Amino acid sequence: MIEDEHTTIEGTKLNVWQQHRFLLLVIGSIIVALLLTAVSLKLYASSGAAQLDLSRPGYEQAVDKKAKSTVFEGYPSSGPITEQTLKQFQDLYNKRADQATKVDSFGGEVMSDAALSIDAPTE
């Protein structure tokens, strides 16, 4: 007896959906990915984040205009470890720790530019 190619081992017939379920899974995954990408691009444009993205073409002038005076005072990653460098590190650490613990975690000013240290530098 010749087996029909559309039957299973148990002898039951498969319908079209069962025969092509892998192909349907791939097509469905692609459709879901396209829909989620469209939603994320819509949110990106409507939330205003697109206007803040200075890496986009046409915004080279804005990159040049942004403040270049933001200097991060940090500890060097290389060099000898001496009493002076340890004291310098401890001073920098204490300064940042005091800034972090001064902010009221449940207050409204937590997300302000000054609390996040992203405000315009004073000259």
Secondary structure, 3 states (H helix, E strand, C coil): CCCCCCECCCCCECCHHHHCHHHHHHHHHHHHHHHHHHHHHHHHHHCCHHHHCCCCCCCHHHHHHCCCCCCCCCCCCCCCCCHHHHHHHHHHHHHHHHHHHHCCCCCHHHHCCCCCCCCCCCC
